[in-house]
Amino acid sequence: MKPKFEIGNRAVLPSRETKIAVEGLNFFYGRTQALDGITVDVPERQVTAFIGPSGRGKTTFLRALNRMNDVIPGTRVEGNVLLDGQDIYAPGTDVVELRRKVGMVFQKSNPFPKSIFDNVAYGLKINGLTSSKNELQGRVEQALTDAALWTEVKDRLKSSALGLSGGQQQRLCIARALAIRPEVVLMDEPASALDPIATSKIEELIFDLKKQYTIVIVTHNMQQAARVSDLTAFFLLGKLIEVNTTEKMFTAPNEKLTEDYITGRFG
């Protein structure tokens, strides 16, 4: 049984330190406010899932955690996002280094039109993270192993990544993110386009990865959130309605809006 406690709209697992602390986060696309006063702690080496109806701020929030929204013209951020106590939006922040620490896996698998090996090695090469061919090969193998893909592809590393199945392509993208050894892995609907068998493999992988990484996942699949996460947060209309341990969220949520969404009254 996981220990649990709540303080207002915050919930943390006391067995873990806070990896990311979000304080009063507002986000704007031009004059349109997409996030409204988000405050939440993300504990290290746990899985935190964000649920809620489509188009209600979950992906915007996820992308705010490694400043992926910076590439969108006319956006504006207020509040603080602290990674290990350091504000990632502070002037002078090295965004490249931030994205090395906080990797991202997108909803649609996006392997490069390169070999399986070169897909995983890409980030290592462009960031100069290895000093020899042997080290590069070892890092690629380890990343593929961590992504539960090595045994399936070890004999065809020079083959095109585009020849992999959908589920394998998504695990390859996870391996590519893991190769540079991030501290946090953000996942935006990582299994939404996959069949049930491939989805199960991704969920097993997520559960295993939290031994080494802090995982933040956005999912529309509430059953998936219940299966893989330690904490669950409910978003609605750009606001964070409730954060709680996953067990409590799905059995006795604090907020009526949360209960209505989980029980299918809307969404």
DATA-V160867 format. One record per backbone hydrogen bond with DSSP energy under -0.5 kcal/mol. NH is the residue of the N-H (numbers start at 1). CO is the residue of the C=O. Records with the same first field share a line. If there is no record, write none. Layout:
# DATA-V160867
NH = CO / CO
This chain:
# DATA-V160867
5 = 12
7 = 10
10 = 7
12 = 5
14 = 12
16 = 13
19 = 42
20 = 42
21 = 82
22 = 20 / 40
23 = 21 / 80
25 = 38
26 = 78
27 = 35
28 = 76
29 = 32
30 = 28 / 74
32 = 29
33 = 31
34 = 27 / 32
35 = 27
36 = 238
37 = 35
38 = 25
40 = 22
42 = 20
43 = 41
44 = 17
46 = 43
48 = 46 / 215
49 = 47 / 231
50 = 217
51 = 49 / 233
56 = 53
61 = 57
62 = 58
63 = 59
64 = 60
65 = 61 / 62
66 = 63
68 = 63
69 = 63
70 = 67
71 = 68
72 = 69
73 = 71
75 = 72
76 = 28
78 = 26
80 = 23
82 = 21
83 = 81 / 86
84 = 19 / 82
86 = 83
88 = 81 / 86
90 = 87
93 = 90
95 = 93
98 = 94
99 = 95
100 = 96
101 = 97
102 = 98
103 = 101 / 184
105 = 186
109 = 107
114 = 112
116 = 159
117 = 157
119 = 115
120 = 116
121 = 117
122 = 118
125 = 121
126 = 122
127 = 123
128 = 125
129 = 124
130 = 124
136 = 132
137 = 133
138 = 134
139 = 135
140 = 136
141 = 137
142 = 138
143 = 139
144 = 140
145 = 141
146 = 142
147 = 143
148 = 145
149 = 144
150 = 144
152 = 149
153 = 149 / 150
154 = 150
156 = 153
159 = 156
161 = 114
163 = 160
164 = 161
169 = 165
170 = 166
171 = 167
172 = 168
173 = 169
174 = 170
175 = 171
176 = 172
177 = 173
178 = 174
179 = 175
180 = 176
181 = 178
183 = 101
184 = 101
185 = 214
186 = 103
187 = 216
188 = 105
189 = 187 / 218
192 = 189
194 = 191
199 = 195
200 = 196
201 = 197
202 = 198
203 = 199
204 = 200
205 = 201
206 = 202
207 = 203
208 = 204
209 = 205
210 = 206
211 = 208
212 = 209
213 = 209
214 = 183
215 = 46 / 213
216 = 185
217 = 48
218 = 187
219 = 50
222 = 220
225 = 221
226 = 222
227 = 223
228 = 224
229 = 225
230 = 47
231 = 47
232 = 244
233 = 49
234 = 242
235 = 51 / 233
236 = 239
238 = 56
239 = 236
241 = 234 / 239
242 = 234
244 = 232
246 = 230
249 = 245
250 = 246
251 = 248
252 = 248
253 = 249
259 = 255
260 = 256
261 = 257
262 = 258
263 = 259
264 = 261
265 = 260
266 = 260
